[in-house]
Amino acid sequence: MTADHLIEAGLIAIIRADSSDHLIDAARALWEGGVRAMEVTLNTPGALKSIEQIRDKMPEMICGAGTILQVDDAVAASHAGAQFIITPTLQLDTVAFCKGQGLPVSPGCTSPTEMLAGQRAGADFIKVFPANRFGLEHIAAVLRVMPQLKLVPTGGVTPDNVHRYFEVGCPMVAAGATLVSKQVIAQRDWPALTALAQRFTSAVAAARKASEGR
């Protein structure tokens, strides 16, 4: 199942760009750095075509769609080949659609009430954004009370702090600008992107190993 493969990947790279040009090159650079799952946000011009291209040219990469604002967005992303759906807010209708299609879905939630509602509605994961705004203590406290939640910290995740999220019980993390900046895409600095991706994936692997050893 894709949801299990996402957990295996441990890291979702988020691409939010001013142009869809060269996103396939960015995807290849991420793959070379060990990234196995990525998200293209729908507010990136030409996002749907980019998802189609990545799915066609790189079938081994798990590619999903983010910044889904309504069910119609999820429908369009699904038709483009998106393998999972990320929403910035709790959208129960979008969760219901995704469950009906067998698409893993992760709604963005902030409060414990939203998180539990999303999980009860059938969400596979719960996106916590921005993770650096709510802080590790918030995430840890929620998981102490509701350990069944699969929280995915997003926003401010770096190779230096990623271990903290796995320590408190998160199954994976997501990184946007801290991994795939608009600048690196604009400059087409693929070696730099690959190098940073390697730092991230190595940090995730080390964090998981340390957490499993506890």
Z-matrix of the N, CA and C atoms (Angstrom, degrees):
N
C 1 1.470
C 2 1.530 1 110.43
N 3 1.344 2 115.96 1 145.89
C 4 1.459 3 120.03 2 -178.79
C 5 1.515 4 111.76 3 -61.14
N 6 1.326 5 117.60 4 -37.54
C 7 1.473 6 120.32 5 -179.98
C 8 1.525 7 110.23 6 -59.50
N 9 1.320 8 117.10 7 -41.97
C 10 1.466 9 120.81 8 178.12
C 11 1.524 10 110.82 9 -66.13
N 12 1.319 11 116.57 10 -38.52
C 13 1.460 12 120.30 11 179.47
C 14 1.528 13 111.33 12 -66.98
N 15 1.322 14 116.24 13 -33.04
C 16 1.463 15 119.56 14 176.32
C 17 1.525 16 110.58 15 -65.05
N 18 1.316 17 115.83 16 -41.75
C 19 1.465 18 119.43 17 177.86
C 20 1.519 19 110.21 18 -63.99
N 21 1.329 20 115.75 19 -40.69
C 22 1.467 21 119.53 20 177.05
C 23 1.522 22 110.97 21 -60.40
N 24 1.326 23 116.56 22 -39.64
C 25 1.461 24 120.79 23 179.93
C 26 1.524 25 110.76 24 -64.18
N 27 1.321 26 116.43 25 -41.36
C 28 1.459 27 121.13 26 175.95
C 29 1.512 28 115.71 27 79.34
N 30 1.330 29 116.72 28 -16.70
C 31 1.462 30 121.75 29 -175.85
C 32 1.523 31 109.63 30 -145.85
N 33 1.336 32 115.64 31 130.89
C 34 1.458 33 121.05 32 172.77
C 35 1.522 34 107.65 33 -110.41
N 36 1.315 35 116.59 34 122.75
C 37 1.466 36 121.43 35 175.91
C 38 1.520 37 108.35 36 -89.14
N 39 1.324 38 116.26 37 126.69
C 40 1.465 39 121.24 38 -177.19
C 41 1.526 40 109.78 39 -103.01
N 42 1.324 41 115.62 40 125.63
C 43 1.455 42 120.82 41 176.58
C 44 1.522 43 109.42 42 -107.20
N 45 1.315 44 115.00 43 118.86
C 46 1.463 45 122.78 44 173.69
C 47 1.522 46 105.81 45 -128.47
N 48 1.327 47 117.06 46 108.03
C 49 1.465 48 120.62 47 -172.12
C 50 1.517 49 111.86 48 -128.97
N 51 1.329 50 115.26 49 164.42
C 52 1.463 51 121.28 50 178.28
C 53 1.517 52 111.97 51 -82.27
N 54 1.317 53 116.11 52 -12.25
C 55 1.458 54 121.57 53 179.46
C 56 1.522 55 108.63 54 -151.48
N 57 1.322 56 115.27 55 150.31
C 58 1.465 57 118.91 56 178.14
C 59 1.525 58 111.96 57 -87.61
N 60 1.324 59 116.26 58 -2.02
C 61 1.468 60 119.52 59 177.72
C 62 1.522 61 110.35 60 -59.97
N 63 1.296 62 116.56 61 133.66
C 64 1.461 63 123.29 62 173.50
C 65 1.534 64 114.37 63 71.86
N 66 1.326 65 117.99 64 13.23
C 67 1.470 66 117.83 65 178.68
C 68 1.521 67 111.33 66 -68.32
N 69 1.328 68 117.26 67 -28.64
C 70 1.455 69 119.30 68 175.87
C 71 1.526 70 109.81 69 -65.48
N 72 1.327 71 116.81 70 -34.74
C 73 1.460 72 120.27 71 177.17
C 74 1.526 73 110.42 72 -68.23
N 75 1.330 74 115.53 73 -38.76
C 76 1.465 75 119.74 74 177.01
C 77 1.530 76 109.80 75 -63.55
N 78 1.321 77 116.20 76 -41.10
C 79 1.463 78 120.08 77 179.10
C 80 1.524 79 110.91 78 -61.89
N 81 1.314 80 116.19 79 -41.04
C 82 1.471 81 119.97 80 179.33
C 83 1.524 82 110.98 81 -66.25
N 84 1.334 83 116.50 82 -38.78
C 85 1.464 84 120.30 83 178.53
C 86 1.530 85 110.22 84 -65.06
N 87 1.317 86 116.68 85 -39.40
C 88 1.463 87 120.33 86 177.45
C 89 1.528 88 110.59 87 -64.35
N 90 1.326 89 115.75 88 -42.69
C 91 1.470 90 119.97 89 179.63
C 92 1.528 91 110.67 90 -60.97
N 93 1.322 92 116.29 91 -42.91
C 94 1.463 93 120.38 92 178.73
C 95 1.523 94 111.14 93 -61.39
N 96 1.328 95 116.45 94 -27.92
C 97 1.460 96 120.82 95 178.52
C 98 1.510 97 113.98 96 -87.54
N 99 1.331 98 117.05 97 4.25
C 100 1.458 99 120.59 98 176.20
C 101 1.512 100 115.65 99 98.53
N 102 1.330 101 118.06 100 -1.23
C 103 1.466 102 121.23 101 179.00
C 104 1.523 103 109.31 102 -73.79
N 105 1.318 104 116.25 103 133.27
C 106 1.460 105 120.53 104 -177.21
C 107 1.524 106 113.21 105 -118.79
N 108 1.326 107 117.30 106 -0.92
C 109 1.467 108 120.69 107 178.27
C 110 1.517 109 108.97 108 -144.53
N 111 1.332 110 116.43 109 137.38
C 112 1.456 111 120.24 110 -178.98
C 113 1.528 112 110.03 111 -144.06
N 114 1.305 113 114.27 112 157.59
C 115 1.462 114 121.94 113 179.55
C 116 1.520 115 108.55 114 -127.06
N 117 1.323 116 116.76 115 134.24
C 118 1.460 117 122.22 116 172.91
C 119 1.523 118 106.96 117 -107.65
N 120 1.322 119 117.18 118 122.40
C 121 1.465 120 119.90 119 -178.68
C 122 1.519 121 110.47 120 -77.27
N 123 1.322 122 115.92 121 143.40
C 124 1.457 123 119.54 122 -176.13
C 125 1.519 124 113.30 123 -72.55
N 126 1.336 125 118.38 124 -11.77
C 127 1.464 126 118.41 125 174.51
C 128 1.527 127 111.85 126 -86.80
N 129 1.314 128 116.19 127 9.67
C 130 1.468 129 121.70 128 167.93
C 131 1.524 130 107.57 129 -86.75
N 132 1.329 131 118.84 130 123.39
C 133 1.469 132 119.88 131 179.55
C 134 1.528 133 111.53 132 -53.47
N 135 1.326 134 115.82 133 132.61
C 136 1.462 135 119.68 134 179.23
C 137 1.517 136 113.77 135 72.10
N 138 1.335 137 116.92 136 22.88
C 139 1.471 138 120.52 137 -175.88
C 140 1.525 139 112.69 138 -58.63
N 141 1.310 140 117.45 139 -43.51
C 142 1.465 141 120.35 140 -176.30
C 143 1.527 142 111.26 141 -64.30
N 144 1.329 143 116.57 142 -41.34
C 145 1.468 144 119.27 143 177.97
C 146 1.527 145 110.69 144 -66.29
N 147 1.325 146 116.13 145 -34.98
C 148 1.466 147 119.65 146 178.18
C 149 1.515 148 110.84 147 -65.76
N 150 1.329 149 116.86 148 -40.84
C 151 1.466 150 120.42 149 177.33
C 152 1.529 151 109.85 150 -61.92
N 153 1.325 152 116.37 151 -44.20
C 154 1.465 153 120.16 152 177.57
C 155 1.528 154 110.99 153 -58.85
N 156 1.317 155 116.12 154 -43.91
C 157 1.463 156 120.64 155 -178.05
C 158 1.522 157 111.55 156 -65.86
N 159 1.327 158 116.35 157 -44.46
C 160 1.462 159 119.96 158 179.85
C 161 1.521 160 110.74 159 -64.09
N 162 1.326 161 116.27 160 -41.13
C 163 1.472 162 119.38 161 179.46
C 164 1.532 163 110.63 162 -65.20
N 165 1.346 164 116.26 163 -34.18
C 166 1.460 165 120.43 164 -178.69
C 167 1.523 166 111.73 165 -76.55
N 168 1.326 167 116.32 166 -45.89
C 169 1.461 168 121.14 167 -173.94
C 170 1.527 169 113.07 168 -86.12
N 171 1.340 170 116.86 169 -25.01
C 172 1.461 171 120.63 170 -177.44
C 173 1.533 172 110.15 171 -133.34
N 174 1.315 173 117.70 172 66.51
C 175 1.469 174 120.46 173 -176.50
C 176 1.523 175 113.42 174 -61.73
N 177 1.349 176 116.35 175 -18.56
C 178 1.459 177 118.80 176 -179.96
C 179 1.528 178 112.18 177 -77.33
N 180 1.338 179 117.56 178 -19.05
C 181 1.461 180 121.57 179 179.10
C 182 1.526 181 109.34 180 -84.61
N 183 1.332 182 116.93 181 129.89
C 184 1.460 183 120.44 182 173.84
C 185 1.522 184 107.19 183 -77.95
N 186 1.319 185 116.83 184 120.40
C 187 1.468 186 120.59 185 -175.05
C 188 1.527 187 110.42 186 -126.20
N 189 1.317 188 115.39 187 123.99
C 190 1.451 189 120.97 188 179.60
C 191 1.508 190 112.15 189 -121.94
N 192 1.329 191 115.59 190 -176.99
C 193 1.459 192 121.98 191 -178.41
C 194 1.517 193 109.93 192 -121.79
N 195 1.335 194 115.15 193 138.98
C 196 1.455 195 120.18 194 179.00
C 197 1.518 196 111.76 195 -122.73
N 198 1.324 197 115.83 196 179.55
C 199 1.464 198 123.43 197 -175.28
C 200 1.528 199 110.16 198 53.93
N 201 1.315 200 114.60 199 44.40
C 202 1.464 201 121.85 200 174.94
C 203 1.522 202 107.30 201 -81.63
N 204 1.325 203 117.07 202 118.68
C 205 1.462 204 120.99 203 -174.16
C 206 1.521 205 114.33 204 -103.47
N 207 1.343 206 116.62 205 -13.77
C 208 1.458 207 120.44 206 -179.62
C 209 1.530 208 108.85 207 -159.81
N 210 1.312 209 115.35 208 169.42
C 211 1.465 210 119.99 209 -177.72
C 212 1.519 211 111.43 210 -58.37
N 213 1.338 212 116.88 211 -40.31
C 214 1.471 213 119.45 212 -178.99
C 215 1.525 214 111.50 213 -58.25
N 216 1.333 215 117.07 214 -34.80
C 217 1.459 216 120.36 215 177.07
C 218 1.524 217 110.47 216 -63.96
N 219 1.324 218 115.33 217 -42.52
C 220 1.468 219 119.67 218 179.95
C 221 1.524 220 111.37 219 -65.58
N 222 1.334 221 115.91 220 -37.97
C 223 1.466 222 120.40 221 177.56
C 224 1.530 223 110.05 222 -61.94
N 225 1.334 224 116.31 223 -47.61
C 226 1.465 225 120.77 224 -179.59
C 227 1.526 226 111.26 225 -62.90
N 228 1.328 227 116.31 226 -41.61
C 229 1.464 228 120.25 227 179.54
C 230 1.523 229 110.79 228 -64.84
N 231 1.316 230 116.09 229 -39.72
C 232 1.459 231 120.60 230 178.25
C 233 1.522 232 110.82 231 -61.93
N 234 1.322 233 116.29 232 -43.44
C 235 1.467 234 120.63 233 179.19
C 236 1.531 235 111.27 234 -65.03
N 237 1.336 236 116.41 235 -28.19
C 238 1.468 237 120.71 236 179.37
C 239 1.528 238 111.79 237 -79.74
N 240 1.336 239 116.10 238 -8.80
C 241 1.459 240 119.81 239 177.71
C 242 1.513 241 115.17 240 104.53
N 243 1.329 242 117.63 241 7.33
C 244 1.466 243 120.06 242 179.08
C 245 1.526 244 110.52 243 -57.15
N 246 1.324 245 115.90 244 136.54
C 247 1.460 246 120.81 245 -175.99
C 248 1.519 247 113.03 246 -99.03
N 249 1.310 248 116.68 247 -8.58
C 250 1.465 249 120.77 248 172.18
C 251 1.524 250 107.89 249 -157.36
N 252 1.320 251 115.38 250 163.03
C 253 1.459 252 122.00 251 -174.74
C 254 1.530 253 110.17 252 -126.59
N 255 1.337 254 115.80 253 134.44
C 256 1.460 255 121.91 254 176.73
C 257 1.524 256 108.57 255 -122.09
N 258 1.315 257 116.93 256 128.50
C 259 1.459 258 120.85 257 177.61
C 260 1.524 259 109.15 258 -115.77
N 261 1.339 260 118.39 259 146.31
C 262 1.463 261 119.77 260 179.89
C 263 1.517 262 113.48 261 -78.07
N 264 1.333 263 116.55 262 -14.38
C 265 1.459 264 121.79 263 -178.15
C 266 1.525 265 109.69 264 -134.37
N 267 1.326 266 116.11 265 168.64
C 268 1.459 267 120.21 266 176.21
C 269 1.522 268 109.07 267 -77.06
N 270 1.315 269 116.28 268 112.58
C 271 1.468 270 122.81 269 -179.38
C 272 1.526 271 107.83 270 -124.01
N 273 1.298 272 116.67 271 96.47
C 274 1.458 273 120.38 272 -174.66
C 275 1.524 274 112.19 273 -64.09
N 276 1.337 275 117.03 274 -32.76
C 277 1.467 276 119.14 275 178.90
C 278 1.525 277 111.21 276 -69.19
N 279 1.326 278 116.52 277 -36.53
C 280 1.459 279 119.62 278 177.51
C 281 1.524 280 110.52 279 -69.37
N 282 1.327 281 116.74 280 -39.92
C 283 1.465 282 120.46 281 176.32
C 284 1.524 283 109.86 282 -59.51
N 285 1.329 284 116.77 283 -44.31
C 286 1.465 285 120.83 284 -179.51
C 287 1.525 286 110.92 285 -62.26
N 288 1.323 287 117.26 286 -42.50
C 289 1.465 288 120.45 287 178.37
C 290 1.525 289 110.59 288 -60.83
N 291 1.324 290 115.88 289 -47.86
C 292 1.465 291 120.12 290 -177.56
C 293 1.521 292 111.68 291 -61.89
N 294 1.322 293 115.86 292 -41.62
C 295 1.464 294 118.63 293 178.91
C 296 1.521 295 110.53 294 -62.80
N 297 1.332 296 116.28 295 -37.98
C 298 1.456 297 119.91 296 178.39
C 299 1.513 298 112.90 297 -65.77
N 300 1.341 299 115.50 298 -27.95
C 301 1.468 300 120.72 299 -179.50
C 302 1.526 301 112.63 300 -93.96
N 303 1.331 302 116.72 301 -4.67
C 304 1.461 303 119.49 302 -176.49
C 305 1.509 304 113.14 303 73.44
N 306 1.332 305 116.26 304 24.10
C 307 1.467 306 121.41 305 179.84
C 308 1.528 307 109.86 306 -96.25
N 309 1.309 308 119.29 307 124.36
C 310 1.456 309 120.23 308 173.77
C 311 1.528 310 109.32 309 -58.68
N 312 1.329 311 116.46 310 139.46
C 313 1.453 312 120.25 311 -177.31
C 314 1.523 313 109.90 312 -137.12
N 315 1.327 314 115.29 313 141.96
C 316 1.462 315 121.44 314 -179.21
C 317 1.527 316 108.83 315 -133.07
N 318 1.344 317 117.11 316 99.16
C 319 1.462 318 119.66 317 178.20
C 320 1.524 319 111.46 318 -79.66
N 321 1.326 320 115.15 319 147.06
C 322 1.451 321 119.92 320 177.43
C 323 1.520 322 110.44 321 -79.58
N 324 1.321 323 116.78 322 125.72
C 325 1.466 324 121.98 323 -178.43
C 326 1.530 325 109.27 324 -135.59
N 327 1.305 326 115.78 325 153.07
C 328 1.460 327 120.18 326 177.92
C 329 1.517 328 112.37 327 -119.27
N 330 1.322 329 116.86 328 -43.57
C 331 1.469 330 119.88 329 -176.89
C 332 1.516 331 111.04 330 -91.06
N 333 1.332 332 117.84 331 155.06
C 334 1.465 333 120.93 332 174.63
C 335 1.526 334 112.30 333 -57.39
N 336 1.325 335 116.90 334 -33.79
C 337 1.464 336 120.62 335 179.09
C 338 1.526 337 110.46 336 -62.31
N 339 1.337 338 116.30 337 -46.93
C 340 1.465 339 120.40 338 178.17
C 341 1.521 340 111.15 339 -63.27
N 342 1.314 341 116.03 340 -42.73
C 343 1.461 342 120.40 341 -177.42
C 344 1.520 343 111.35 342 -60.39
N 345 1.325 344 116.26 343 -46.64
C 346 1.460 345 119.88 344 -179.46
C 347 1.520 346 110.68 345 -67.72
N 348 1.334 347 117.09 346 -38.02
C 349 1.465 348 120.44 347 178.39
C 350 1.527 349 110.30 348 -62.85
N 351 1.321 350 116.83 349 -41.43
C 352 1.456 351 120.41 350 178.26
C 353 1.513 352 111.81 351 -63.77
N 354 1.315 353 116.06 352 -44.06
C 355 1.463 354 120.52 353 -179.67
C 356 1.531 355 110.77 354 -65.03
N 357 1.325 356 116.81 355 -41.53
C 358 1.464 357 120.38 356 179.00
C 359 1.519 358 111.99 357 -66.68
N 360 1.340 359 116.62 358 -28.91
C 361 1.461 360 120.92 359 179.47
C 362 1.527 361 111.74 360 -75.91
N 363 1.333 362 116.25 361 -13.40
C 364 1.452 363 120.02 362 177.21
C 365 1.507 364 115.48 363 114.33
N 366 1.342 365 117.73 364 7.55
C 367 1.463 366 119.68 365 178.36
C 368 1.517 367 110.32 366 -63.61
N 369 1.314 368 116.15 367 136.72
C 370 1.468 369 120.92 368 -179.90
C 371 1.525 370 110.94 369 -74.22
N 372 1.327 371 115.54 370 -37.47
C 373 1.456 372 122.17 371 -178.80
C 374 1.524 373 109.07 372 -137.95
N 375 1.321 374 115.56 373 163.84
C 376 1.461 375 121.42 374 175.82
C 377 1.522 376 108.07 375 -123.54
N 378 1.317 377 115.70 376 120.05
C 379 1.459 378 120.92 377 177.86
C 380 1.525 379 109.92 378 -81.19
N 381 1.323 380 116.91 379 126.93
C 382 1.465 381 121.81 380 175.77
C 383 1.522 382 107.52 381 -106.36
N 384 1.338 383 115.54 382 109.20
C 385 1.476 384 119.89 383 -174.99
C 386 1.526 385 110.41 384 -139.16
N 387 1.324 386 116.74 385 138.25
C 388 1.472 387 126.58 386 -11.47
C 389 1.525 388 110.73 387 -80.69
N 390 1.316 389 115.64 388 129.38
C 391 1.462 390 120.77 389 -175.00
C 392 1.526 391 112.21 390 -59.44
N 393 1.325 392 116.55 391 -35.24
C 394 1.466 393 118.81 392 -178.55
C 395 1.521 394 112.05 393 -74.87
N 396 1.324 395 117.25 394 -16.64
C 397 1.467 396 120.81 395 177.05
C 398 1.524 397 110.33 396 -79.89
N 399 1.311 398 116.43 397 -42.08
C 400 1.465 399 119.72 398 -178.34
C 401 1.522 400 111.92 399 -85.34
N 402 1.311 401 116.09 400 -25.77
C 403 1.451 402 119.91 401 171.56
C 404 1.514 403 115.26 402 85.18
N 405 1.297 404 113.53 403 158.91
C 406 1.459 405 121.06 404 -178.54
C 407 1.518 406 111.65 405 -63.77
N 408 1.322 407 118.08 406 -37.21
C 409 1.456 408 120.89 407 -178.84
C 410 1.518 409 111.54 408 -61.29
N 411 1.323 410 116.13 409 -39.06
C 412 1.468 411 121.12 410 177.92
C 413 1.528 412 110.23 411 -62.02
N 414 1.326 413 116.42 412 -48.80
C 415 1.464 414 121.22 413 -179.06
C 416 1.524 415 110.71 414 -63.34
N 417 1.326 416 116.29 415 -45.05
C 418 1.466 417 120.32 416 -179.63
C 419 1.514 418 111.16 417 -62.37
N 420 1.334 419 117.22 418 -41.47
C 421 1.461 420 121.12 419 -178.73
C 422 1.527 421 110.79 420 -64.52
N 423 1.336 422 116.84 421 -41.77
C 424 1.464 423 120.66 422 178.84
C 425 1.524 424 110.41 423 -62.54
N 426 1.326 425 116.68 424 -43.75
C 427 1.467 426 119.85 425 -177.72
C 428 1.524 427 112.64 426 -71.31
N 429 1.306 428 117.34 427 -25.30
C 430 1.470 429 118.74 428 175.00
C 431 1.523 430 110.97 429 -66.12
N 432 1.319 431 116.14 430 -36.28
C 433 1.461 432 121.35 431 -178.67
C 434 1.522 433 111.84 432 -85.97
N 435 1.338 434 116.15 433 -37.10
C 436 1.467 435 120.88 434 -177.10
C 437 1.532 436 109.82 435 -130.34
N 438 1.314 437 117.05 436 71.34
C 439 1.477 438 120.85 437 -176.70
C 440 1.522 439 113.93 438 -65.42
N 441 1.327 440 116.83 439 -12.45
C 442 1.468 441 119.43 440 179.25
C 443 1.524 442 112.18 441 -74.44
N 444 1.321 443 117.68 442 -15.07
C 445 1.453 444 120.41 443 -179.74
C 446 1.532 445 110.78 444 -73.02
N 447 1.307 446 115.98 445 139.08
C 448 1.458 447 121.51 446 176.37
C 449 1.532 448 107.73 447 -104.17
N 450 1.317 449 115.36 448 87.95
C 451 1.454 450 121.15 449 -175.47
C 452 1.519 451 111.22 450 -84.87
N 453 1.327 452 115.14 451 136.65
C 454 1.460 453 121.32 452 -179.86
C 455 1.530 454 108.73 453 -118.77
N 456 1.329 455 118.28 454 97.04
C 457 1.460 456 121.22 455 178.70
C 458 1.523 457 110.61 456 -62.22
N 459 1.317 458 115.78 457 133.32
C 460 1.460 459 122.23 458 -178.84
C 461 1.525 460 108.65 459 -141.04
N 462 1.322 461 116.97 460 130.94
C 463 1.455 462 120.66 461 -179.51
C 464 1.513 463 111.38 462 105.05
N 465 1.320 464 116.27 463 106.45
C 466 1.458 465 120.13 464 -179.63
C 467 1.513 466 114.98 465 85.11
N 468 1.326 467 117.00 466 7.92
C 469 1.469 468 120.60 467 178.19
C 470 1.528 469 108.50 468 -77.04
N 471 1.322 470 116.95 469 130.73
C 472 1.463 471 122.71 470 -179.06
C 473 1.525 472 109.96 471 -133.96
N 474 1.332 473 117.60 472 166.67
C 475 1.466 474 119.13 473 175.83
C 476 1.525 475 112.65 474 -60.75
N 477 1.325 476 116.73 475 -25.88
C 478 1.462 477 120.16 476 -177.17
C 479 1.525 478 113.46 477 -80.83
N 480 1.345 479 117.37 478 -26.52
C 481 1.470 480 117.96 479 -177.71
C 482 1.520 481 113.93 480 -111.46
N 483 1.335 482 116.71 481 -2.58
C 484 1.459 483 119.29 482 -173.82
C 485 1.525 484 112.45 483 -59.31
N 486 1.337 485 117.30 484 -32.04
C 487 1.466 486 119.69 485 -177.28
C 488 1.534 487 112.21 486 -62.41
N 489 1.318 488 116.54 487 -28.97
C 490 1.464 489 119.83 488 -177.29
C 491 1.527 490 111.72 489 -64.89
N 492 1.319 491 116.62 490 -35.05
C 493 1.463 492 119.79 491 -178.48
C 494 1.526 493 111.76 492 -72.51
N 495 1.317 494 116.40 493 -36.42
C 496 1.460 495 118.68 494 176.82
C 497 1.530 496 110.50 495 -71.75
N 498 1.317 497 117.01 496 -32.42
C 499 1.457 498 120.80 497 179.15
C 500 1.518 499 112.27 498 -60.73
N 501 1.336 500 117.28 499 -35.53
C 502 1.466 501 119.82 500 -178.15
C 503 1.518 502 112.97 501 -89.40
N 504 1.353 503 117.79 502 -2.94
C 505 1.458 504 119.79 503 172.89
C 506 1.514 505 117.46 504 113.79
N 507 1.324 506 118.43 505 9.81
C 508 1.466 507 119.91 506 176.57
C 509 1.530 508 109.53 507 -74.04
N 510 1.338 509 118.72 508 137.94
C 511 1.460 510 120.85 509 -177.53
C 512 1.521 511 113.83 510 -80.58
N 513 1.341 512 116.77 511 -20.05
C 514 1.457 513 121.18 512 179.04
C 515 1.519 514 108.71 513 -165.83
N 516 1.326 515 115.79 514 173.20
C 517 1.457 516 122.13 515 178.81
C 518 1.526 517 108.45 516 -133.83
N 519 1.338 518 115.74 517 166.26
C 520 1.453 519 120.99 518 175.32
C 521 1.518 520 108.54 519 -131.62
N 522 1.324 521 116.43 520 142.81
C 523 1.463 522 121.10 521 -178.04
C 524 1.518 523 110.20 522 -134.49
N 525 1.328 524 115.57 523 129.26
C 526 1.451 525 121.05 524 178.94
C 527 1.512 526 111.07 525 -104.49
N 528 1.331 527 116.11 526 -100.44
C 529 1.462 528 121.04 527 -174.41
C 530 1.517 529 113.05 528 -62.59
N 531 1.323 530 117.83 529 -26.28
C 532 1.464 531 119.80 530 178.69
C 533 1.526 532 111.99 531 -71.62
N 534 1.325 533 116.21 532 -13.53
C 535 1.467 534 121.18 533 177.54
C 536 1.530 535 110.85 534 -116.39
N 537 1.319 536 116.87 535 -54.29
C 538 1.465 537 121.27 536 -177.64
C 539 1.530 538 108.64 537 -114.39
N 540 1.303 539 116.33 538 89.21
C 541 1.464 540 119.89 539 -179.76
C 542 1.526 541 110.30 540 -81.09
N 543 1.333 542 115.16 541 155.37
C 544 1.461 543 119.20 542 175.79
C 545 1.529 544 110.71 543 -61.71
N 546 1.328 545 115.30 544 -31.83
C 547 1.460 546 120.13 545 -178.32
C 548 1.519 547 111.67 546 -65.18
N 549 1.337 548 116.73 547 -44.71
C 550 1.463 549 119.02 548 -177.62
C 551 1.523 550 110.69 549 -65.98
N 552 1.347 551 116.85 550 -32.22
C 553 1.462 552 119.91 551 177.22
C 554 1.525 553 110.09 552 -71.72
N 555 1.334 554 116.17 553 -44.45
C 556 1.467 555 120.13 554 -179.68
C 557 1.524 556 111.43 555 -61.40
N 558 1.328 557 116.30 556 -36.77
C 559 1.461 558 120.60 557 -179.37
C 560 1.525 559 112.76 558 -86.69
N 561 1.318 560 115.34 559 -8.05
C 562 1.475 561 121.54 560 -179.33
C 563 1.525 562 111.03 561 55.61
N 564 1.309 563 114.82 562 41.15
C 565 1.466 564 119.86 563 -178.54
C 566 1.530 565 108.58 564 -89.35
N 567 1.309 566 114.62 565 73.58
C 568 1.460 567 120.10 566 -175.05
C 569 1.525 568 113.42 567 -66.59
N 570 1.331 569 120.34 568 -37.42
C 571 1.467 570 119.04 569 175.50
C 572 1.525 571 112.59 570 -59.67
N 573 1.348 572 116.98 571 -38.33
C 574 1.466 573 120.35 572 178.55
C 575 1.523 574 110.25 573 -66.40
N 576 1.331 575 117.27 574 -39.89
C 577 1.464 576 120.79 575 179.14
C 578 1.521 577 110.51 576 -65.69
N 579 1.322 578 116.48 577 -42.44
C 580 1.470 579 120.04 578 178.15
C 581 1.532 580 110.77 579 -62.08
N 582 1.325 581 116.32 580 -42.63
C 583 1.466 582 120.35 581 -179.47
C 584 1.525 583 111.06 582 -63.30
N 585 1.328 584 117.28 583 -42.37
C 586 1.460 585 120.23 584 179.35
C 587 1.521 586 110.82 585 -68.95
N 588 1.327 587 116.18 586 -38.09
C 589 1.469 588 119.91 587 176.65
C 590 1.525 589 110.71 588 -60.82
N 591 1.329 590 116.50 589 -39.13
C 592 1.466 591 120.43 590 178.04
C 593 1.531 592 111.09 591 -63.68
N 594 1.342 593 116.55 592 -39.36
C 595 1.465 594 120.27 593 176.82
C 596 1.525 595 110.62 594 -61.52
N 597 1.329 596 115.85 595 -44.20
C 598 1.461 597 120.37 596 -179.98
C 599 1.523 598 111.46 597 -63.83
N 600 1.331 599 116.48 598 -51.30
C 601 1.465 600 119.43 599 -175.49
C 602 1.529 601 111.44 600 -66.12
N 603 1.318 602 116.93 601 -34.20
C 604 1.464 603 119.78 602 176.39
C 605 1.520 604 110.56 603 -66.91
N 606 1.336 605 116.24 604 -39.91
C 607 1.466 606 120.64 605 179.03
C 608 1.521 607 110.78 606 -65.97
N 609 1.328 608 116.81 607 -39.61
C 610 1.466 609 120.47 608 177.97
C 611 1.527 610 110.32 609 -64.88
N 612 1.311 611 117.34 610 -45.05
C 613 1.471 612 121.04 611 179.95
C 614 1.526 613 110.68 612 -61.47
N 615 1.322 614 117.08 613 -43.69
C 616 1.467 615 120.74 614 179.47
C 617 1.522 616 111.53 615 -65.44
N 618 1.339 617 116.25 616 -40.07
C 619 1.464 618 120.46 617 179.75
C 620 1.518 619 110.95 618 -64.62
N 621 1.324 620 116.85 619 -41.65
C 622 1.457 621 119.97 620 179.11
C 623 1.522 622 111.63 621 -65.68
N 624 1.308 623 115.66 622 -41.76
C 625 1.460 624 119.26 623 179.68
C 626 1.526 625 110.78 624 -62.32
N 627 1.323 626 116.15 625 -42.32
C 628 1.456 627 120.87 626 179.01
C 629 1.526 628 111.65 627 -65.40
N 630 1.342 629 116.29 628 -40.45
C 631 1.458 630 120.02 629 -179.77
C 632 1.514 631 111.80 630 -67.82
N 633 1.328 632 116.37 631 -39.01
C 634 1.471 633 120.36 632 179.16
C 635 1.522 634 111.63 633 -67.79
N 636 1.333 635 116.30 634 -25.66
C 637 1.457 636 120.29 635 -178.49
C 638 1.521 637 113.65 636 -80.16
N 639 1.330 638 116.29 637 -8.72
C 640 1.475 639 119.21 638 -178.52
C 641 1.505 640 111.53 639 -78.71
